[in-house]
Amino acid sequence: MNMLYDALFAPLAGRRDPLLILPEGGTITGQDFLAMVARQAHALRAAGVQPGDRIAVQVAKTPEALAVYGAAVALGAIFLPLNTAYTAEEVAYFLGNATPRVFLCDPARQEALSPVAAAHGALVLALDAKGAGSLSDRAAGQPDHITPTPRGPEDLAAFLYTSGTTGRSKGAMLTHGNLLSNAEVLREVWRFGPSDVLLHALPIFHTHGLFVASNLTLLTGGRMIFLPGFDLDQVLRLLPQATIMMGVPTFYTRLLDAPGFDRDLVAHMRLFISGSAPLLAETHRAFEARTGQRILERYGMTETNMNTSNPYEGERRAGTVGLPLPGVELRVMAEGRELPRGEAGVIEVRGPNVFKGYWQMPEKTREELRPDGWFITGDIGVQDAEGYVTIVGRAKDLVISGGFNIYPKEVETVLDEVPGVLESAVIGVPHPDFGEAVFAVLVAETGTALEAEAVLAAIRDRLARFKQPKAAVVVQALPRNTMGKVQKNVLREAYRDWLRI
């Protein structure tokens, strides 16, 4: 038995209908994709990959790139996808920490990255945005079938590295059981089935696009419209073929900016899902007003995959990430005790989805993963009387001003409601009297001349004085990572001297 292979890939044998629908109109059947997986697995085995070895991948999103994931699973290897935006210096850290047997990169970067890989003992293979390269060359002519290496629920399937906004990135060790249990729960919660067609515009170096979107489709026998990235015109053209779309909040704001995006275009759609970054309640309401559909927001992490979800049937509450998934326990903690409903504290989760720990970082593992299985997420949240969870912010983003704890999300929600404010980010900056002061970074709606002082005046009666920003600045856009999360560490660095006297 190979747990993931048997559930996700083996059922593709003999499947003659399309698994992947490509943007230019071509398709790849299930059985052809499985043959691609097998050929790559044989090529990687010939390159020296053994069970338990790591295969690091930093390449463009293509069917061939997705097949590498399947090949790693088949070999009992550990799949390590890397953000395509990482620099050579960042890649050097990951290769040094994970010590992969093979490093797969874009041919255009092979010359620059080969010395980095060689320094850590990795064989470099190449795969380009068209699916060509030395890996494909090695796979050509290999057998179309492979007997998978046995792997059980506790065996490692993947490493995903955290974004590293504070300190070095940590490699979360995810098992076959972690990944499959989560996909099986989501299949039931979101009603995925073989008739579904997922519009897949997410990257596959991240849990959202790989372990949620791709695993679910493979598990349930559906199809994917497999796009290399989010291109608005392409998405609008292909949406009529889909039944489900997964995206980050930016996808939905860009759709709302498109005049052609209306109720008729999405009348056939079954479900829109958002995650990876907070969805503004305003976006949720605007989307419903335009389309008649309520976006389903959920909450997951690199270390856990999905933890909560708004219900498929029932109220999808704007501003919340819904209810704990079946089999996932969730509690809100402060100073070693569980808080009652309605109070803000650090979210902890426990369940079959929770990772095994951080690769080669036992101290970090002990800090964040309790011996009894509870994972300390570092997210500050509140659970209401009915169980719905609202994320208030990250513990590291908490502002402590004059001894008072201030949750940025609370201030941001009020700021975002001021006319002319598109979105906001609240941070703490050094202050000589208060230690930290609340500082707001504002983005104006298109065509609006926004005055920072006027915005602060508008919220003066809506928040306690200690929560009110001491100053604000208007910028064109907030810095975000590739998954749409606001990089508050960048903002803190940029404005750290703003209030110094």
N, C-alpha and C positions, 0 to 999 in steps of 0.2 A: 504493500500500500504506500502510495505517495499522496498524502492528504490533499494538498492543493492541486496537484496535477490531475488526480482522479476527479475532482469536483469541477475544475475550471477548464481543463484542456482536453482530457480524454473524451468527453462527450462530443467534441468537434469531429471525431472520426466518422466519415460517411456523410457529414453535413454538406449538402450541395448548394444550399441557399446562402446568400451573402451574410457574412459576419461583419465585414467592414465595407462601408460605402464611402468612396473617396470623393473629394471635392470636385474633381474634374469629370466625374460621372462613372468611373470604373468601380469595380467591386472585387472583393476577395472573399471566396467562400470559406466556410468553416474548415473544411477538409484541406483546402490549400494553405490556410494559415497554420494548421496543425503540422503540415508537412514542412513549412518554413521553420517552425519551432524545432522540429526534429533535426533538420539539416544543420541549423545553427548549434544545437546541442552537441551533435557529433563533431562539428568543427571546433567548438570550445573544449570538448574533451580531448581532442587531438592536440590542442594547444596546451594541455597540461592541467585543465581544471578538474579538481577532485571534489567529492562531497565535502561541504564545509568551507570551501574556498570562497573568497569574495570576488564578484565581478562588478567593477565600477564602470558606470556608464554616464558619459556627458555628451549627448548627441541630440540632434533635432528629432522632433516627434514624427515618426513614420511607422508604418506597419512593421517594418523590419526591426525598429527599436522596441516596439511592444513585444515582438517575438523573442527578443533577448530575455525578457522577463520570463516568458514561458520556458525558454531553454535553461535558464538558471534553476527554475523550479524542478524541471525534469532531471537535472543533474544532481539535485540535492545541494546546490551551491547557494550562496547568499547574495541576493541582488541588491546593488547599491546605486540607485539613481542620483545624479548630481545636477543641480541647477545649471542650465546652460549659460547663465550670466557669471558664474564663478570665474575669477581670475586664476592665472597660473599659480600665484601664491596661495590662494585659497584651496585650489586643487591639491597642491603639495601637502597641505595639512591633512586633508581627507585621505590621501593615498598613504601618508605616513601613519595615520591612526588606524586605518582599516587594513592596510597591507594586502591589497587585492592581488590575485593571480593574474588577472587580465584587466586592462584599462581600455575602454572603448571611447574614442573621441572622434571629432570631426576631422576629416583629412586636412582641412585648412589650418588646423591648430596642431597637427601631429608633430611638426618639426619643433614647435615651441614647447610642447608638453612631453615629448619623448624623454628629455633629460630628467624631468621631474619624476616620470614613471620609473625610469631606470634606477634612480636613486633609491626607490623603495621596492625594487625587484618585480615590477609589474610588466608583463608583456603588453605592448601597445598595438591595438587593432583599430581600424577606422571604419566609420559608417557615415555617409553624408545625408543631406536632406532629401535625396532621391532614393535612398536605400542602397546605394552603391558604396564600395570600399573593400578593404582587405578582408573584413569578416564575411561579407557576401561572397567574395571570391573563394574563400576557404570553404564556405558552406555549399557552393555549387558542386553538384555531383555526389554529395553525401546522401546517405539513405533517408527516405521519407518517413521512416518510423523509428522510434526509440523506446526501449523499455526503461521506464523511469526508475531512478534510485529510490528505494524505500525511505519514506519520511513520515514521522508521526506528529502529533499535535505540539509536542515540546521542542521539536527541531526548528532551528532558525531558518527563516525564509528570506528576510530582508533586513538591511540596515537603512534607517532614514535619519539623516542628521538634522538636528534642530537648527533654527535660523541663526542662532548665535548673536542675538542682539546685545546680550551681556555676557562677556567672557567667550571662551572657545565653544564651538558647536559640539554637541554631544551626539553620539551614534546610538539611536534607539534600536534595540534588538527586538525584532518582531518575529513571532513564530508562525508556523502553519496554522496552529489553532487560533492564534490572535486574528489572523486575516480572514480565515474561513468563517469563524463564529460571527464576526461582524457582518460579513456579506450575507450570511444566512438570516440574521436578524433584520437587516435592511430590506431584504427581499420581501419579507412578510409585512414590515411596517410601511413600506412605500409601494407595495403591490406590484413589484416588477414581475414580468412574465415574458414568454417567447414572442408575443406580438409587439413588444415595445421596441421603439427605435430611439436611441439616445443621441441627441446632438452633442458631440464630444469636442469641445473647443479648448479644454483645459490642458495644461502641460501634464506629462506623465512622469515627471521627476518628483512629484508631490503626492501625498496620500490621497488627496481629493480626486485627481485625475486617474491615478493608477489603482489604488486599492478600493476606492468607492465606485467610481464610474466604470472602470474596466472590469474589475472583479465581479461586480453585480451583473453586468451584461453577459460575461462569460458564464457565470453561474446559472443564469436564468434562460439562456438560449436566445437572447434578443440580438439586436443589431446595433451597430454604432455608425453614425455619420462622423467619420474620423478626420477632423480638421487639424492642420498643423498649428493653428492658433486661432485667436478670436479676430476675425475680420468681419466688420459690421455688414458689408454688402453680401459677403458669402453666407453669413448666418441668416440674414433676412431671406436670401434666395433659397436656402435649404431647410428652413424651419417648417415649411409645409409638408416635408417628408418625415418629420419627427413626431414622437409622442411625448418625449421627456427632454428637458434641458437641465443640465447642472452648470452652475456658474458661480463666479465671485461677484460681489456687489457691483463692481465696475461694469460687468457685462450688462447688468440690468439698467444701470443709469445710461449707458450708451444706447441701448435699445430704445429707451424712453426719449432720447434726443432725436431719434429717427422719425421723420414724418410718416414713413410707410409702415411703421410698427403700430398695428391697431388690432381691434377685437377680431376682425375677420381673418387676419393672418394667423392667429393662434387659436382659432375656434376648435381645431381638432386636437390641440395639445392636452395631455392628461396631467402633466405636473411640471412645475418650475421649482428647482431646488437651489438654495443659496447657502454658501458657507465660506470658510477660510478667513473671513474678515466680517466685522459687524455690518449688518444691513440696516441702513437708516430707516426708522419708522416712516419717514416721509417718502422714501423710495417705495416701501411696501404699499403705502396708501395710493401713491401715484400709479403704481403698476396695476393695482386692482381697478382703479378708476378707468384706466386706459383699456384694459383687457378683460376685466371681469374675473380674473384669476388671482388668487392669493398665493404669493411666493411662500414656499415651505422652507423655513430657516432651521438649520440644525447646528450642532456644536461638536467639533472633534479636535483632536490634537495629533501631532506626529507620534506621540507615545501610545496612543490609545485607539486610533481611528475614531469612529463616531461614538459619542456618549449620550447625546440627547437629540430629540427631534420634535418639532411641532407635528401634530397628528395629521394623518392623511384624511381621516374623517374626524370632524370636530373642529374646534376653534384654533386657527393659526394666528397667534397673537403677535402683532407687530412689536418689535423691540425685544422679544423673548426668543430663546432657542429651544423652547418646548419642554418636553418631559423626558426623564431618563428612559433610555431604551430598555426593552425587556432584557433581563439578565444583568443589567448594569446598575449597581448601587451608587448613589450620589449623596454626599452630605456636605454641609457648610460648616467650617470649623474656625475657631479663634482661640488661641492660648490653650490648646489641648482639649477643648470641649466642643461638642456639637451644638450649634446655635439653633434656636427655634426658627420656624418659618418666618420670613419677613425681615430677618437681620442679615447684614452683609458680612461675609467672611470668605475664607479661602475654600474653593471647591476641591473636594477629594472624590475620586471615583474608584470603584473596584469591580472587576468582572473578567470574563474570559478574553476581552479585547485588550486588556492592559499588558503592556510590553514586559519583557523579562529583565530589563535594566539597561544601563548604558555601557557600551563596549569599552572595555579597558578603563572604566572609571568607577571603581567600586565605591569610592567616597561619595560621588555624586548620586550613585544609585541609592546608597543608604540615606542620603539627605532627602530624596524625593519619593522613594518607594518604600513604604513601611513593611516590616516583616509579615504583617497579616494581609498584605496585598493591596492596601489602600495607596493610591498614587496621589501625591500632592501636586495639583495642576499648576499652582501659581496664579490661577485666575480668581479674581474676586467676584463673587456672585451672590444672588439672592434667590431663594426659592419661595414662591408664594403658597398660599394655603391650598391651592389646587395642584401644586407640584411643578408649575411652570418655572423655568429657570431663566433669570436675566443676568447676563454678564455685565458687571459694573466696570471692570478693567483688570489689568494685570497687577499683581502685588508689587512688582518693581516699579509700576507707574503711579502707585499711591503717592499723593502729595501730603506731607506732614508739615503744616504751617502753624507756628505758634503752639504746637502741641496738639492741634486738631487734625484728625484724619479726613482727607478730602478725596472722594472718588471721582476721577476725571469724567467718567461717563455721565454722572449726574449733572455736572456743569455743562458738558457738551450738549446734552439733550436740550437744556434751556437755551443755550446759544443758537442751536440749529433752528429753533422755532422763531428767531428774530427775522423779520422780513429782510430779504436781501442776502442772508447767510446761506450758502450752499451746504457747507460743512465746517466743522471745527475740530481742533485737537487741543486738549488742555494738558499742560505739563507743569512740573515744578521746576523753578529756577532758584539759584542761590539768592538769599536775602539777608542783609546784615542783622536785622532785628528778629525776623520770624524763622530763620533757618532756611526755609523754603517759602516761596510765594507762588500763588497760582498765576499762570501765564497762559493766554489763549492765542492760538494761531488760527486765523479765520480765512476762509475762501469765499469770495463773493459769487453770487449767481451771475450768469452771463448777462452782460449789459447793465449791471448794477454798480454804481459808485458807492462803495462801502466805506464808512468811516469807523475806525476801531472804537473811538471814544463814544460814538453814538450807540454802538452795539452794547458796550458796557453799561451805558446809561439805561438802555432798554431793559436790562435784566436786574437792575438794582433792587427792585422790590420783590424779586422772585426767589432770591437765594439769601441765606444768612451771609452776613458781611464777610466772615472768615472764608467762605467758599468763593467769593467773587474774585475774578482775576484782578490782580493789581495793575496789569497792563495787557495790551493785545496788539497784534500786528496782522495786517492783511497781506496774504500772499496769493500767487496765481494758482498754486496746487500744493497739496501735502505730499511729502516724500513717502513712497510706498514700495514694498518689496514686490516680487513677481506674482504673489498671490493676493495682492491688493491690501495687505495690512499696512496701516500707517506706521512708519518707522519713528517712533517717539524718541529713540536714542539719538537719531539724527537731529531732531528738533531741539532736544536738550543741549546738545553740543553747540548748535548754531546760536542759541539764545541764552547760554549760561551766564554771560556777563551783562545781560540786558538791564538788570535791576541793581547791579552793584553800585555802591556809593563811594 
